Amino acid sequence: MTMGRFTHHSRNPQPDISLSEISFCAWVAQAAANEVLVYHRGFLAVDKDTPLAGLSPQEQRALRCLADAAFRAAEQGLIHLVQERLARDRFAYLAIARPKPASGRATTHVQLLSPA
């Protein structure tokens, strides 16, 4: 299996929250099998729920929504979730697109955005 390329990431200690939940869902809907997307850099469990990351409450809420969308997509068999260690307490969180289901059932942004 061939994975898409990605580069090693900066060692910047600040979490990277540049991807929105909607952008993530759009990527999942159109990604070809084995494409790779880095959806977060940092320490997700800390960044989304504690003040240690230095994120505003709105940024933490957005990050929780993004993480939840990634988990739902994985539960639906649309992506694999993988972590790459960048440094101590810093990771790249990767979504790897799986082949689209052969059932003919189209996965929409609404299905990914709405909680199960």
Order of alpha helices (4+ residues) and beta strands (2+ residues): alpha-beta-alpha-alpha-beta-beta-alpha
